[in-house]
């Protein structure tokens, strides 16, 4: 899972335009704890249509980035010189002006080593100039074939330069892959998708038909999407004239280059405009058949239309012009090769009266693997490899050394203990204070349950929980990155006359054989390791099939996270810093993470029987600070455990299939 990154997205759409992959991907990144600056489409002094629709856009850049969701900021660029897709020189001048503004915004938001993500060839002059650790170009169309103030050769040259500069190219269509592959260092094909469950509502009996659609005579041939120059108005006119007793309902905004005059006066054409996303299933439910009427040109041959996936998710019949993306769904989408054949296919769909339930189910099943969740997972997989390469192993090891040094200075639970270190009284006080402040630990660990079982504790700290397992007869191994913590626990074992194995090692590289332990236990440790997903993969590996993981991680949606943000973000004069950033910088060792429930579930996605409970702590009540008496405690108590700082996670490694066995020896460890 990609998290704790700063991402700058140079989009070709405004945030409030019809949503496509651009907004959806950036929103998902923000929800995972990344900070995102989404920069809206670049407009020029000649963008008359844009300004007529929204004259306030001229001034919207002045306040700078505006926060629209947690971790997500949107910024509008000032108007630039026209012709930036017709002249290399004009584009260079625009980029020189925009670069200074972009650097100002980056400094204001306190972005550090961002990922630069662009959808625009004309942004090639910005790549390598904002301190980015990684540059991504996502190519969603053959942009050199676009209409308007565009010169094909200029766009091709700009795009060629951009592809050579960036680290990763992502394309949405096989033809784009073939045409860009030779220039790219690394290229991935990730087509468009759909919110399948949302559009599937159109086939559910309890979804009402939109009131506006009930007034339109049936049968209804429907279209959903932006109405722009790539939509074949001649085809729509031909169909509407050939079937005057049918209704053709077009849902979506009308682009300024669309030749809408060819159809707008026809009595059976209904231009319904843009509708709220949440209402779309009610509109689509009224469609008898869905239509994909692209102009068959270079754009159509290289694009992955969102509407095809959304249509299929409704289960309704779909008729399309002959474009490559439609051919992928042979038998589920009816493809016409001429106007007359498309009319014939529509006739057949309309005559069938009702959508065949079997075909509807087949269409929905076929599109499930094209959900946005699936597409985002593909995207993350491609980028995680690049981010790991960009973040050198030396950087990772340096962070681990700093984490170990922090806990070497004072192992967990030892700060402020006013007794002679190493004495029995000293260790007794550590144990008493730990369970006074965090009384829920014994019930979570269930020490007696693990008598005779193999247990691994990741991060022993001062050893209080470790001794709980030892005293109850667990066959336990303790590990820690901090050598001083291990020395302290050895000393503590000797004081109490106990013995157990301790290992100095790294949670991301456990020196144990697979399928070894019945329990992997860790309290407040794994959120300190740089690559938490790698550590969890190791936990899963060393657990026996059916073995348990009991792990506490910090919770981002908590009072503690809010207090840290208020102190170091808002009151520290940096209101645009995210919770993720201030926690990484100011809570315990460098890089500390706090996760949401959703992020934790994703982290444990390879486990089964995952249970997550949050618990309110004295730290949420500020009991350990001088501010505690000033803060209205009724607010914290009213919120209950759901805003607690500790997130206690129980999960199991999936059991092996019946009939399989594994031998699980313990490797020798040092420490």
N, C-alpha and C positions, 0 to 999 in steps of 0.2 A: 504494500500500500504506500503510495506517495503522500507524504505529509511533511509539515514543517518547511515547505518551500515557499519562496516568493515568485509569483508568476505574473508577467506582463503580457497581456494579450492584445495584439494589434489587429482588431477585427475589421471585417468588411460589412458588418451590420451594426445598427444601433441596438442597445440593450433591449429596448421595447419593441423592436421589429418582431415579425413573426419568428418564433423561436426555432432555431436549427441546432446543429451540433455545437456551434460556437458558444452559445449561451449555456447549453446543457452541460458541456464538458467543463466549462469554467465554474459553473455552479457546483458541480460535483467536487472539483478540486477544492473549492472554498469550504465545503462541508466536511472535508477530510482534514481540516486544520491547516491548509495552505492559505497564504494571503494572495489575493488575485486583484490586479488592476486591469480592468476591462476597458480598453480605449475604443471608442465608437468609430464608425466608418469615417474616413477622411472625405471632407466636402470642400468644394472650391467656391470662389467668388462667382462662378458661373452656374452654381447649383440652384437654379431658379425654382425648380420643382420642390426641392427640399426646403428652401426658405419660405416658399409660399405656404407649405403645409405646417411649418413650425418656425416662425421668424425669431423666436426666443433662442434658437440654436446659436445665433450670431454671438450671443453673450454668455452662453452656458459654460464656456471654457474658463471664464474669469475666476470663479470660486475654486476651481481645481477639482480633484477627485471627490466624489460624493459616495458615502457609504449606503449601499442598498440592501445588504444582508451582512451577517457576521462574516468577517474575513473577505468581503467582496466589495470593491470600489469601482465605480464607473466614472470615466472622464470623457469629456467631449473636446475634440481638437478645435482650435480656431480655424476660420476659413483660410485656405491657402490659394496660391496662384493656380488658375485653371490650366489644363493641358499637361498635367503631370504624368499622364499615361500616353502622351503624344511626343514628349520631348525629354531626353535624358537630362538636359541642362536645367529645365524648369523643375524637374523632380529633385535634382541635387540641391537647388536653392530652397525648396520646400523642406527637405529633410534637414538642412542646416538650421533652419528656424525651429523646426519641431524637436530636434535633438536637445536643444537647450531647455525647452519646456519639459520634455520627458525627463531629463536629468533632475530638474527642479522637483518634479512630482515624486521621483524615486527617493530623493533626499527627504522630502517632506513626509513620505510614508515610512521612511527608514527601511526601505527594501535593501536586502543584502544578497549579492550574488544571485540575481534573479534568473529564472528561466524566461527567455524571450520567445514568445509564441506569435507567429504572424500568419495571416491569411492573404497578404498583399505583396505582389512583386515590387510595387513602388516603395516598399519599406526596406529594400536591400541596403540602402545607405546607412541604416540605423544598426545593422547587425555588427556586433563586435565593438560597439561604442557605448554600451550602458553597463559594462561590467558583468555581463551575463556569464553564467557557468555553462549554459546550454542554449542553443538556438534551434527552434523547430519551425518548419514551414509546412502548413497544412493546406494542400491544394485540393479544393472541392469542385472545381470546374476548369475547363480549358479557357482561361481568362483572356488569352490573346484573341479569342473569337467573340468576345463581348462587344456590344454595340454602345454607341455614345461617343464621348470624347476619348477615343481609344485608337491608337495606331498599333497594328498587330506586331510589326517588327520591333517597336520600342518595348512593348510588354514582354515579348519573347526574350529580348536582350536582358531586361531587368530580372525576369524570372530565372534565366540561366545563371546570372551572377548570384542571385539569392540562393539557388539550390547548391551552388558550389561553396557558399559561405556557411550554411547552416549544418548542424550536426545530424539532424534527422529530418526526413521528408515523409509526410503522411499523405496518401492520396485516397480518393473515394471510389475509384473505378479502375478496372484492369487496363483500359486504354491510356489513362493518365499514368499508370505505373510504367507501361511500356515506353511512353514518350519522355518520362523524367528519369528513368532508372540509370541511364548512362552517365548522367551528371551528378547523381547523388552519392554521398558517402554511405548513407544507410537509408533505405526506403521501406515503408510498410503500407500495405493495402488494408484500409479499414473503411468499409462502405458506411452509408447512412443507416439509420435504424428508426425505431418508433417506440413510443410508450405503449407497449402492446396491451397491457391491462387497462389502460385508460380508453383506448379506442375499441377494445373488445366490449365495452359497455353498450356500444351501438347495437349489439345483437341480444342484449339481455331484455327479458320481458318487462322488468320494472323500470327501464329507462324510458321516460316520456319523450314523445316527439315534440320538438320545439314548436311553439305556437305559430311562429312565422312560417314554418314549413307546412303546417296543417292547412294553410290558406292556398297553397300552391297545388294545382291539379296534378293528379298522377296520370301516367307514370313519370317519375323524376329521374333524369340522368344528372348525376351530381359531379362537381369538381371542387376540390379543396386545395388551396395554395395561393401563392402570389400570382396575379394575372399580369404577365409581363410579355416582352417581345418574343420570348421563347414558346409562348402558348399559341397554337395554330388557330387564329381567328377565322381563317377561311374554312377550316374543317368544322368549327363550331357553327358557322353560318350555314354550311352545306347541310349539316345534321338538323339544325333548327327548321330550315325551309323544307327539308324532306319529310319531317315528322312534325307538322304544325300542332298536332294534338298531344304532343309530349311537352314536358317542361324541362328546361335546362337550367339548373340552379348552380351558380358559381359563387363559392364562399371564399373570400380573401381580398386583400387590398389590391388596388389597381395601380400598376407601375406607370410612370409617365411616358415610357416608350411603347406601351401596349397599344395596338391598333384597335382600340375598343369601339371606335365608330362603326366598324364592320358588323357589330352584333347588338349594340346597345338599344337600337330602336325596334328590334324584333320582339313581337308580343309574347313569345314563349321563352325568352331569355330573362332570367332573374339574376341580376347582379346584387347580391346580398351584402357585400362588403365583409370586413373583418369581424369575427365573432370571438367572444371570450374562449380561451382554451378549454376551460372546464365545461363549456356548453357544447363543444363540438360533437360529442357522441349523440346528443339529442338531435342535432342537425343531420348527421350522417345516418341516423336511424331511418330518416324519411327517404333516403336514396333507394331507388330500385336497382340501380347499377352505377358503379363509379367509373369515371372516364379519365384517362391520362392522355390529353391531346397536345403533345409536344410538336413543335416544328422539327422535322427531321433534318437537322444540320449538325455542325461540329459540336455544338453545345450538347445536343441530345445524345450524341454518340459517346460522350465523355462524362456524363453526369449520373448520379445515383439519386433519383427523385425520392424525397421523403414520402411524398403522397402514396407511392406504390406500397410501402410498408404499412402506412397508416390505413390504406384501403383494405389490405389483406387482413389486418388485425380486426376489422369489423366483421369479417366473414362474408361480406357481400360480393356479388359478381363484379369483376373488374375487366374493362376493355381498354386496351392501350394501343398506341401506334407502335410500329415495329422498331423498338430501340433495345440495345443490348441488355439493359437491366431488367426489362420486362420478360425477355426470353428465358431468364434464369428460373422463372416460375412457370415452366411449361405445364399446362393442364390446369393451372390455378388462375392464370391471367390469360384472357383471350386476346391474341395479338392480330391486328389487322394490317394488311400491307397496302391498302388503298382506302380512299374515302368510302367507296361503295362496300368494301369488305367490312370496314368498321361499322357502317350502318347495319349490315347484315348481322354482325355479332351482337349489336345492341338490340336488334329485333328479337333475336333468340333469347337474350337475357330477359327482356321485358315480357315476352310471351310465357316464360316459365312461371311468371306471377310471384312465386315465393322462392326465397333462397333455399336450396337444398341443404338440409342440416348436415349431411355427411360432407358435402363440399365446403360448407362454412367452417366446419371443424378442421378440415384439411388445410384450409387457408390460414386459419389462426395458428395451427400447429407449425406450419411451415415458417411463419414469421417470428415465432418465439425466440429462435436463436439470433434474431436481428434486433433484439431489444437494446435500448440505450445502455442498460446495465452491462450487457454483454459487450457492446462496443467499447465502453469505458474500460472494462477489464482488459480488452485487447490493447487499448491505448496505454494503460498503465504498464502492462508487461513490456511493451516496446521501450517505454521511457525509463523504467527502473534500471534497465541494463545500462543505458547511457548515463544516468545520474550516478550510478555506482562507478562507472569509468571516470566520469568527471570529478567525482570526489575520490581522490587517490587513496590508496591504502595507507599512505603516510599520514594523510589527514585524519582518517579513522583512528589509526593507532595513537595519534597525538591527542585526540579527544579522550580515548580510553585512558591514556596516561594521566590526563588532567582529572578525570573522574576518580581514578584510583588514588591520586594525590589528595583530592578533597577528603576522601574517607580515611586515608592514612592519617591525616591531621587530627581527626576525631571520629572514630568508628561510631556507627549509628547508635544513639542512645547514651553516649558517654559525655556529651557536652553538659557542663554545669553540675556534675555530680560532686558534692563537696566532701569526698572521702578519699582516703589513700588508695590510689589505683592498685589493682591486683589483690586487694584483700577480700575476704568473704563478705564483709559488710558492704564494700564497694559494689560487688556483684549483686548482692541481695537488693541494694537500693536501685540498681539499674532495672532489675526484674520488677520490683514493686512499682516503679514509675511507669514502666512500659505498659503494664496491665491496668494501671490506674487511668492512664490517658487513652489506652486502646483496649478496653475490656472485652471487645468482641473477638480478639485473636484466638483465645483457647477454643471457643465454639467453632470457629472457622477451621482451625487446624485439626481439631478432634484427635489430640495426641494418643489417647488409649487405643483408638481404632487401628493404629498402625503397628501394634506390637508384632514383632517377627517379620514385618514387611520391609521391603527395600524402599527407602525414601531418599530423595535428593533434595537438599535445600540449596536454592540458588541465591547467594548473598546472605551470609550468616550474620553480618554486622557484629554486634557485641555478644551474640550467641544465645540470647534468651529463649527464642523459639527452638533453636537447635537443641538446647538442653531439655526442653519439654519433650521432644521426640526421644532423646537418649534415655531419659528417666523412665519412659513408658515402653522401653524395649524395642524400639524401631531399629532396624539395621540401616542406619543412616550414614550418608556421605554429605558433608558440607563443603561448599565452594564459595570463593569470593575473589574479586579482582584486587582487593586491598590486602596486602601482606600484613599490615599492622592489625587489621581485623582478625585475620587468621591466628596471629600470634596471641592476641588477646583471648580468643576462644580456647586455644590450647592451654593457656594459663588458667582460664576459668574451669576447664575440665579437670585440671590437676587439683585445683582448690577443692572441688567437690568429689574428688576421687572417681572420676568417670573417664571412659575412653571412647573415642570415635574417630573416624577417618576424616581429615580435612584436606582439601585440594586447592591449590592456587591455580585458577584457570579463568577462562573467558566464557561467558554465557553463550556467545555466538559460535564457540568451537568447543563443545563439551567432550572431554577425553574418555567417554564411556561408550560401550557397545550399544547397538540398537536393542530395543525391547528389554531393558534392564530393570527399570524401576516400577514399583506399584504406585508411587506418588511422587510428583514433582511439586515442591512447595516453594513459594517465593512471596515475601511480604515487602512491597514497596521498593523493589529493586530493578525489575526489567525496564521500567520507564527511564532508567539512567543509561541504558546501553544504546549506542548510536543506531544500530540496525535491529530494532525490536522484532521485526518479522523473522529475521534470521534466527534470533534467540528462541522464538516460539517454535520455529521449525525444528530446532535442536531438541527442545523440550518434548515435542511430539515424537521425535525419532527415538529418544532414550526411554520413553515410557513403554511398558508392556502393552500389548493390545488389551483394551478395556481399562488401562491404568488411568489414574486421575491427575489432573493439574489443578492446583488451588493457588491462585495468584492474585495479589492485590496490586492494582495500578491506580494512579491518580486520575481523578474525574474532572474534565474541563468545565462541565456545566455545574459548577459548585461555588459556594461562597468564598472559599479560599482563592479560587481562580479570579473571582471578581475583585477581591481585596488587592491581590497582586497587581491586577490591571489598573485599579484606581491609583495605587501608590506609584507604580513605575511607568504607567502609561499616561493616564489622564492628568494626574497631579504632577507627574514628572515632565509635563510639557510635550508629550508625544502621544496625543489622543488617537493617532492612526495605527499605533502598534497593536497587534493582535494579542489575544490571550495566549496563544501558542508561543509567540515571540517573547513576551515578558516572562512567562513561566520558564522557558528555555534559558533565559538570561539571569533570572533572579531567584529561582527556587532550587536550593541545594546545589548539586554539582552542575557543571555546564551541560546544556542540551537536554535537561529534564523535560519529559513529555507528560501531557495530560490528555486523555482521550475522552471522546464522547462514547455513549453506549453503542451507537452504530459503528463507530470505528473499532471498538473492542470486539463486537460481534464479527466484523470482517476479519480482524486479526486472528480470531479463533475459528475461522470458517472451515478449517480442516479437522476440527474436533467435533464431537457430538455431545448431546446433552449439556449444552452450554447454558449456565445460569449466571446472571449478573445481578448483584445487589449493591446498591450504594448505601453508605451509612454516614450520618452526621457525626462530626468529630469535634473535640475541643478546639481544634485549629479553625474550624468553620465559625466557632463562637468567639474567636480571638482571645481565648482564655490565657494564652501564653504571652499576650502582648499588653501594653499599657492602654491600647485602644478598646479593650474588651468592655470596660465599664461604660464607655461612651456610646457603644453601638447598641441600638434597640434589639435586644435578644428575642423579643416576641416575633420579629420577622424571620429569624433563623429557625426558631421553633415551629412557626407556622408552616414553613416550607417542608419540614420533615426530612426524612432521609434522602429524598429524591435529588436534593442539591448538596449531598454530602461529598466530601473531598476524597473519600476512599471508595474504590470500586472493587468489590470482592467477586472474583470470577471462579466458578467451578466448571470444569469441563472434563470430558473423557476422550482418550484416544479410541477411535473406532475399533471394535473387536475384529479379529481375523475371521475370514470365512471358515465355516465348519470344515474340519478335516485338515487344516494347516497347522503346523507347529513351528516354533522358533526356539533356538538355543540362545541364551542371553548372558554370556559371561561379562564380568566387569573388567574393563581394562585397568592396568596399573596406573595410578595417578601419583603425582609428586606434590608435595606441599607439607 
